[in-house]
Amino acid sequence: MARAATTSDVFNAIAEPQRREILVLLRAGERSVTELAQELGMTQPGASKHLRVLREVGLVRDRKAGKQRLYGLDASGLRPVHEWTGGFEQFWNESFNRLDAYVQDLKQTRKAE
């Protein structure tokens, strides 16, 4: 059964830890299913299954190179994730500012002792 490509599919696809590992490996460049399976310690059918999901949501592209099919990262597919997480930037900035103020106060207190 074919899955419909929706924005939430990207989130579902990267919820699986081994798919995130595949994306990390593909950041360094194209790899075959065999290479990915070996690096991740999984079977080729298992790696192929994860690659199919990643390709369906637009995170991975593939091309034929001789007898092999090579897979590469399509980072443009991560745009929905980047846009969503960007909404938390203010939260993190405020948290880091409070942490920085705490550390500065701690340094001042220790200097005074």
C-alpha positions in Angstrom: 0.0 0.0 0.0 1.5 3.3 -1.1 1.8 6.0 1.6 0.7 9.5 0.9 3.4 12.1 1.1 2.5 14.7 3.7 4.6 17.0 5.8 4.1 14.7 8.8 5.6 11.8 6.9 9.0 13.4 7.3 8.6 13.5 11.0 7.4 9.9 11.0 10.3 8.8 8.9 13.0 10.3 11.1 11.3 9.1 14.3 13.0 5.7 13.5 16.6 5.8 14.9 18.1 3.7 12.2 16.7 6.0 9.5 18.4 8.9 11.3 21.7 7.0 11.2 21.3 6.4 7.5 20.8 10.2 7.0 23.9 10.9 9.0 26.0 8.4 6.9 24.6 9.9 3.7 25.8 13.4 4.8 29.3 12.2 3.9 28.2 11.2 0.4 26.4 8.5 -1.7 26.5 4.9 -0.6 25.1 1.6 -1.9 22.6 -0.4 0.1 25.4 -3.0 0.7 27.6 -0.3 2.3 24.9 1.1 4.4 23.8 -2.3 5.6 27.4 -3.2 6.6 28.0 0.1 8.4 24.8 -0.2 10.3 25.0 -3.9 11.0 21.7 -4.7 9.4 20.5 -6.9 6.6 20.3 -5.5 3.0 16.5 -6.0 3.0 16.3 -4.1 6.2 18.4 -1.2 4.9 16.4 -1.2 1.6 13.2 -0.9 3.6 14.4 2.1 5.5 15.8 3.7 2.3 12.4 3.2 0.6 10.7 5.1 3.4 13.3 7.9 3.3 13.0 8.2 -0.5 9.2 8.3 -0.3 9.3 11.3 2.0 11.9 13.1 -0.1 14.9 12.7 2.2 16.9 10.4 0.0 17.5 10.3 -3.8 18.9 7.4 -5.7 20.6 6.9 -9.0 21.9 3.9 -10.9 25.7 3.6 -11.3 26.5 0.5 -13.3 25.1 -2.5 -11.5 24.6 -0.6 -8.3 22.1 1.9 -7.1 23.6 4.7 -5.0 21.7 6.6 -2.4 22.3 10.2 -1.4 20.9 12.7 1.0 18.3 15.2 -0.2 18.5 17.7 2.6 15.7 19.9 1.0 13.3 17.2 2.4 14.3 18.3 5.9 12.9 21.8 5.4 9.6 21.0 7.3 11.6 19.8 10.3 14.0 22.8 10.2 11.1 25.2 10.0 9.2 23.5 12.8 12.3 23.3 15.1 13.2 26.9 14.3 10.0 28.0 16.2 11.8 27.0 19.4 14.9 29.2 18.8 13.6 31.9 21.1 13.1 29.4 23.9 16.7 28.1 23.6 18.2 31.6 23.3 16.4 32.6 26.5 17.5 29.4 28.3 21.1 30.0 27.3 20.9 33.6 28.4 19.6 32.6 31.8 22.4 29.9 32.0 25.0 32.5 31.0 23.7 34.9 33.7 23.8 32.2 36.3 27.4 31.3 35.4 28.4 35.0 35.5 26.8 35.3 39.0 28.6 32.2 40.2 32.0 33.5 39.0 31.4 36.8 40.8 30.4 35.0 44.0 33.6 32.9 43.9 35.8 35.9 43.2 34.3 37.7 46.2 35.0 34.7 48.5 
